[in-house]
Amino acid sequence: MYNTIRTFSYLFGYLPFTLRKLSQVKKLNPELTPDERDAIVDEVPKKWAAGIMKRTKSTITMTGAEHLPKGPVLLICNHEGNFDIPVLISTLPKPFGFISKIEVKKLPIINEWMEHMNCVFIDRMDRRGAMKVLSDSADKLQQGHSIIIFPEGTRSKGAGMQPFKPGFAKIAQDAGVPIVPIAIHGTSAIMEKNNNKIRPAHVQVVILPPIGAETVKDLKRPQLVDLAEEQIRQALLSL
């Protein structure tokens, strides 16, 4: 219980201390390149996420960082648990935005950081809105920012990877960017497997070789989905 209180106290308690930096981010020179801007914005989320993971007393190993290409990429990852995002923000040497439930926009401070991180918000009750998320995500990529998507659509909670939904393939093809598959294992052992109480766990993150933009363009969408899903599935089997 102590870990749970400690982690969530930090998760929300740290945010007011970021207001000064948030004010500076809002005034960043508009002539900065997307890479330059994202690197500056990423400093606070990375520190925040690392602080969260430290308080869970979990350990993280990451391999495959050399597979991350320069420029915008669509990152796709299996979705084990709620701690996937903090793990990935704290470990990936590449800033990224992600798709989040629209309800998060009601949370002060954190919603502003997410907007500067180029996150995209989805209203799952609005079917038309779901289609807009695909186009908004492609727009972010075309603007030079990277985005991560969990194609399962929901957490597996450690029960095994679920079939991928095809939306990510449309986004990558529309944006004309590479796809970088990522396998993550162990986050569900932090909370979901413990009746939502936080306990230490060992998390493994494997960044796989990218599926190049030309391959993304040339493959039919179902083929692209199957390829990416199988790569992550095989990586998980080896962990």
N, C-alpha and C positions, 0 to 999 in steps of 0.2 A: 504493500500500500504506500510505503514511503516513496518508492520510485515513481509511482503514479502521481502523487501530489507534487513531488519535486519537478517532474517533467512538465506537467500541465501548468504549474505556477510559472515556470520559465517561459513556456510557449506563449502565454499571453502577457506575462509580466515584463518581458524584454521589449515588447513593441513600443511602449511610450518613450523608451530611450533611443529609438530610431528616428524620432520626429525631426531632429536637427539635420540628420543625413537625408531624410526624405525631402526636406525643404531644399537642400542643395541639389538633389536629383531633379527636382522640378525646374531648376534653373540651368540645367546643363546646356551647353552650347548646341544649338540645333544642327550645326555643321559637322558635329562628330559623326564618324562612320557608325553603322549599326554595331560592329564589333567593339569599338571604343566605348560607346554608350552602354552596351550590355555588360561589359567588363566592370564598369563603374557601379552600375545598378546592382550587379551580382554580389558585391562585397558584403552587403548587409544580410541578404537572404542566406548566403553561404555561412556566415558567422552564426546567424540565428539557427539554422538547421544543424550545424555542428554542435551548438550548445544543447539543442534538444537531444541529439543522439548521445552526447556525453552523459546527460542526466539519466538516460535509460540504462547506462552502464553497458551498452552493447558494443561489440567490435565489428568492424567492417573491413573486408578485403575487396579490392577492385583490381581487375586485370583487363587488358585490352585497350588502354587509353590511347595507344598508338594508332588505333583504328578510326579515331575521330578525325574526319577531314576538316579542313578549314572551310569557312563559309556556312551558310544556313543548311541545316539537315533536319529531317524528320526522324526523331528518336522514337522507337516503339519498344515497349517493355511489358512483360507479363505483370499482372497486378495481384500481389499477394496480400497486402495489408495497408493500413493507414500510414504506416511509416515508410512506404516506398518513396514518397516525395521528399521528406527530410533526408533520407539516405542518399538519394540521387543528387539533390541540390548540394549537399555537403561534400560529395565525392567526385562528381563529374567535372572535369576541367574545361567545361564548356557551358556558358550560361544558356538557359532555356526557359520558355514559358510553358504552360500546360493548360489543359482544359479542366475547368472546375465548375461545380454546381453554382447556379446563379445565387443561391441563398448566401454564399460567402460574401457577396457584394454588400451585405448588410453589416458586416463586421468592420468597425472603424480601424484605420491604419493599415491593417493587413490587406484590405481591398485595394488601397492605393498602391501598395508595394506590388501587388499582383498585376495591376494595370501597367506599371512601369516595367515589369518583367515580361510583358507581352503575353499574359495569360488570356485565355478566351473563356467566356462564361456561357454555360448552357442551361436552358430551362427544359428539363426533361419532360415536362407536361405539354410543351409546345412543339409539335412535329415540324412546323415550318422553321422554328428557331433552331432545331437540330440541323437542318440543312444549311442554315446561315453559319453555324459553327464550322462546318466544313469549308465554306468559302472564306470565312474570317481567318481560319487557320492557314489556308493557302496564301492569303494576303500577307500575313505576318512573315511567312517563309519568303515570299517574293520581295518583301521589304528588307530581307537580310537577317532575320532573326530565326533562331531554332526553336522548335516546339517538340514536346514529348507527348505521346498518346499511349494509353493503355487499351489496346484493341479488344480485350475481353469485355470491357464495358463495366465490369464490377469486380470486386475483390474475390479472389478464390479462397482466401482465408487458410491457405495451406492445403486445400483439398485437391490440388491438381489443376493444371492450367486448363482453362475453358477455351472453346473455339473462338477464333478471332472474327470480329465484325469487319466488314470491308471498307469502312469509311476512311481509314488511314491511307489506303491505296489510292483512293480518289484524290485526297489532299496532296499526296506526293506527286501524282501524275499532273495534277492541275498546276502545282507550283514548280515542277521540273527540278526537284531536288533529290539527292540521295536519301535512302532510308538506312538508319543505323539500328540494327536489332540489339536489344539488351536483355539479358537474363538476370533476374534477381531472385535470391532464395534466402529465406530466414526471417523476413520482416513479420510474417504472421506469428512467429514465436515470441515477438515482443509484446503483442497485445491480444490479437484475435484468438489465439489458442489458450489464453489465460483468463477467460471470462472478462475481457476488457481491462484487466489489471496489467500494469507494465512490469515486465521482467527482462533481465539481460538476455541477449541472444547474439549469435554470430551470424552476420549477414554477408552474403557473397554477391558481388556484382560483376558480371562478365559482359564486356563490350565486344560485340562480334564485328567481323569485317563488314563494311558498308555494302549495300546493294546500290550500285552506281546509278546515276541519273539516267543514263542511256538504257540500262536494263529496266529500270522503273518505267520508262517511257514505252519500251518495246513489248513488255509482257502484258498479256491480258490481265484484267484486274483479279479474277479468281486465281490465276497462276501466281500473281504477286503475293496475294494473301497467303496462299499455301506455302510459298517459298519462305516468307518471313516467319510464319507460324512454326514451320518445321525446324528452322534454324534455332529458334529460341527453345523449342521443345527438346531438341537434341542437346543443347547446352545445359538445360536443367537436368537432364538425365545423367550428365557427367559430374554433377555437383554432389 
